[in-house]
Amino acid sequence: MKNLIKLFKYLKSYTIYALLAVIFMFVEVLAGLYIPYLMARIIDDALPSGDLILLRNTALIMILMAFGTILAGLVNNYCAQYISQYATANLRLDLFKKIQGLSFINVDKFKTGRLITSSTNDILQIQNFFMFLFRAIIRGPIMLVGGLILAIKTSVELSAIYIIIIPLLIIGISIIMTKALPLFTKVQEKVDALNNTVLENVNSPRVIKSFVSMSYENKRFAEKNEDYRKTSTQANKTIAYAMPIITIIINLGIAGILYLSAGLIENGILVTDGLADAGIIIAFFNYTMQILMGLLMLAMMLIFVSRAEASAKRINEIIEEEVDLTNSSNPIKDFKLTGDIEFRNVDFSYTQDGNNVLNDISFKVKRGETIGIIGSTGSGKSSLVQLIPRLYDVRSGEILLDGYNIKRLDIKSLRGQISMATQKPILFSGTIKSNILQGNQDATKEELESSANNAASIDFIDNLDDRFDAEVQKKGNNFSGGQKQRLSLARAFIKNPAILILDDTTSALDANSEEIVKKNIKELGKRTTTLIISQKVSTIMDADKILVMDNYGSLDGFDHHYKLLEKSKVYKEIYNSQFGVGGVENE
Ligand SMILES: Nc1ncnc2c1ncn2[C@@H]1O[C@H](COP(=O)(O)OP(=O)(O)OP(=O)(O)O)[C@@H](O)[C@H]1O
C-alpha cells in the first residue's frame, strides 16, 4: 500500500470533491440500509393492523429513501469521476516530464515498452483505484458493520448464522486473492513485452519488409501475445472462481437462515400472535445481503488496491529514478561558449560495470577549428562526440569547454549552444519549417532560408509545392536519406552553435551537395568549432586536425592529414584502403 499512499498527494488539490464524495457515499449507503427496516415495519406493523396511514407514510419514506440513494449515488459518482480523472491526468503529466528528463542510461534500464505501459496501463489502474476509492471506500465497511448491527438488532438468534458464513466467505476470498494478485503483476510485465515488440516493429517497417522477416516478426509477436493471453486468462480465471464460491456460500447462508428460522418459529421465538414474524425474516435477509455485499466490496477493494499497488510501484520506480545525469548543485548558467574543447584522460562505458568504450582520451581543440574524426566502425567515434553535450557522462577523466568542466555547466544552456546532426537523422511529423526551426524557434525567415541554403537543401525545397510548409511525415518517411540528412544539417546550422557536431551527416549526400556543405561548414567554422565524423578520408582531410580512433576506443593520432600519414598506422591503413597506396581514390 505504501506506493499507492505516495500517490495520494495527487488528490490534495481535490479535497473538496473528495469530501463531497465521501459524504454522499455515506448518505447513499445509510439510505440503502434504512429501506429493509421500513420494509419490516410495513410487513410486521402496517399490514397486520391494517393501518393504511402508516402504510402510506412508510411507503412514501421508502420512495424518498430510494430517490435519495440515487441522487446521493449520482453526486458521489460525479465527484469520484472528477477526482480520478484530474488526479491521474496530473500524475500522467508528471510521469511524462520525468521520462523526458531521463538519461539514455535510465531509459535503457527501463526499456521503452515499460515506459509506455506505465504511462498508459499503470496510470489507468491508478485511475480505477481512485474511482473505486471514492465510490466504495466506506461503502463496504458501512454495509458490513451497519448490516451486522441492524441484523443483530433484528434478531440475535438468527445472527448466529454469521458465525459460520462470514469466516467461510473471508477464507474463500483470501485464498482466491493470494492466488490472483501476483498474476496481475505478471500481466503488466507481459504487456511491457508486447509493447516492446510492437514498438520495434512500427519503428522499423522498412527493415522488416526488405528482409521479408514479417513471418518471423509475426511469430515473435504471436508468442508474446500468447504469453500475455495465458497470464491474463489465468488471472481472470482465478478471479472468476470467486463468483461461484461466493454464490455457494451466500446460498448456504440463505438456506441456513431458513433452517434456523424454522427452528426458531417451532420454538415460538420468531412468532407474534401465533404468526411467524415474516417482516423480521425478510429484513434479516436484506441485512444479510447487505453484509455479504459489504464483504464482497471489501474483497473488490482488495483487488483494486493490489492491482493499483503493483502499478503504483512501477510508476514510483520511474518517478523516483535517480537521473544519473543532472545539473551540479550550483551550475553555471550565464555562459557563452566560444568553442574551446579539451578532453583529459577520458574513460567511458555505457554501463556501470561494462568495459570501456573509450580509453584515456586526451586532446585539445581551439575555438573555430574544424576537426575530422575517423576510425573503423565501433571504434567509439559517436560515443566520443556524445559526451560533449553531456548525453552521457564520462566514467573518469574530464571534459572542459572554455576551461570549465562540463559537469559544472547548466545542462540546458550547454546543449543550447551545441548542435548535433547524426548519420540517421530523425525528423518529426510536421512541416519542413517546423523541423528546421527545432534548432532555433526564434529564427527569422532569412535565417531559415540561409540555413537551408547552407545545408544544400534549398534546391529540393524549392521544388516542393509548399516549399517550407511542405508536409514531413512521421520520422521524415516521405524524404530520401540524403534529403533527411540535409534537413537535419539545416536544423543544426540554424542554431548558430558554438560547437557543431556532424556525425557522418554527409554520408548519404551526392558529391556536389557534399562539396556545397563542406564549403559552407568552412565558412561557419570561422565562428564555430566543428567536429566532423566520417568514414571517408576525402571528407575530413582538409580539416585543421584529424582525430584517429583505433579499434579499442583509444586515440591513435591527433594531427594534420600529412603528419598522420606519417605517424598513424590506423590512418594510413584507412587512407590506403580508400585511395590506394599511390594516392588515387578507389572506386
Ligand atoms: N547505447 C549503447 N549501449 C551500449 N553500447 C553501445 C551503445 N552505443 C554504442 N555502443 C558500443 O560502443 C562501441 C562504440 O560505438 P560507437 O557507436 O561509438 O562507434 P563508432 O565508431 O561511432 O561506430 P560507427 O562508425 O559504426 O558509427 C561499440 O562497441 C558499440 O557496440
Ligand as a Chemical Component Dictionary entry (heavy atoms), coordinates in Angstrom:
data_LIG
# 
_chem_comp.id                   LIG 
_chem_comp.type                 NON-POLYMER 
_chem_comp.pdbx_formal_charge   0 
_chem_comp.three_letter_code    LIG 
# 
loop_
_chem_comp_atom.comp_id 
_chem_comp_atom.atom_id 
_chem_comp_atom.alt_atom_id 
_chem_comp_atom.type_symbol 
_chem_comp_atom.charge 
_chem_comp_atom.model_Cartn_x 
_chem_comp_atom.model_Cartn_y 
_chem_comp_atom.model_Cartn_z 
_chem_comp_atom.pdbx_ordinal 
LIG N1  N1  N 0 23.744 2.738  -26.473 1  
LIG C1  C1  C 0 24.755 1.879  -26.369 2  
LIG N2  N2  N 0 24.761 0.984  -25.372 3  
LIG C2  C2  C 0 25.777 0.097  -25.234 4  
LIG N3  N3  N 0 26.851 0.023  -26.064 5  
LIG C3  C3  C 0 26.888 0.881  -27.099 6  
LIG C4  C4  C 0 25.853 1.848  -27.313 7  
LIG N4  N4  N 0 26.166 2.565  -28.415 8  
LIG C5  C5  C 0 27.348 2.079  -28.865 9  
LIG N5  N5  N 0 27.781 1.081  -28.078 10 
LIG C6  C6  C 0 29.048 0.327  -28.224 11 
LIG O1  O1  O 0 30.119 1.248  -28.098 12 
LIG C7  C7  C 0 31.142 0.958  -29.026 13 
LIG C8  C8  C 0 31.455 2.209  -29.838 14 
LIG O2  O2  O 0 30.306 2.535  -30.598 15 
LIG P1  P1  P 0 30.225 3.881  -31.435 16 
LIG O3  O3  O 0 28.860 3.995  -31.976 17 
LIG O4  O4  O 0 30.735 4.989  -30.624 18 
LIG O5  O5  O 0 31.260 3.587  -32.609 19 
LIG P2  P2  P 0 31.503 4.381  -33.939 20 
LIG O6  O6  O 0 32.967 4.482  -34.093 21 
LIG O7  O7  O 0 30.742 5.654  -33.957 22 
LIG O8  O8  O 0 30.888 3.369  -34.985 23 
LIG P3  P3  P 0 30.240 3.674  -36.442 24 
LIG O9  O9  O 0 31.302 4.253  -37.290 25 
LIG O10 O10 O 0 29.846 2.309  -36.888 26 
LIG O11 O11 O 0 29.085 4.577  -36.220 27 
LIG C9  C9  C 0 30.661 -0.203 -29.862 28 
LIG O12 O12 O 0 31.291 -1.356 -29.390 29 
LIG C10 C10 C 0 29.183 -0.270 -29.610 30 
LIG O13 O13 O 0 28.741 -1.589 -29.610 31 
# 
loop_
_chem_comp_bond.comp_id 
_chem_comp_bond.atom_id_1 
_chem_comp_bond.atom_id_2 
_chem_comp_bond.value_order 
_chem_comp_bond.pdbx_ordinal 
LIG N1  C1  SING 1  
LIG C1  N2  SING 2  
LIG C1  C4  DOUB 3  
LIG N2  C2  DOUB 4  
LIG C2  N3  SING 5  
LIG N3  C3  DOUB 6  
LIG C3  C4  SING 7  
LIG C3  N5  SING 8  
LIG C4  N4  SING 9  
LIG N4  C5  DOUB 10 
LIG C5  N5  SING 11 
LIG N5  C6  SING 12 
LIG C6  O1  SING 13 
LIG C6  C10 SING 14 
LIG O1  C7  SING 15 
LIG C7  C8  SING 16 
LIG C7  C9  SING 17 
LIG C8  O2  SING 18 
LIG O2  P1  SING 19 
LIG P1  O3  DOUB 20 
LIG P1  O4  SING 21 
LIG P1  O5  SING 22 
LIG O5  P2  SING 23 
LIG P2  O6  DOUB 24 
LIG P2  O7  SING 25 
LIG P2  O8  SING 26 
LIG O8  P3  SING 27 
LIG P3  O9  DOUB 28 
LIG P3  O10 SING 29 
LIG P3  O11 SING 30 
LIG C9  O12 SING 31 
LIG C9  C10 SING 32 
LIG C10 O13 SING 33 
# 
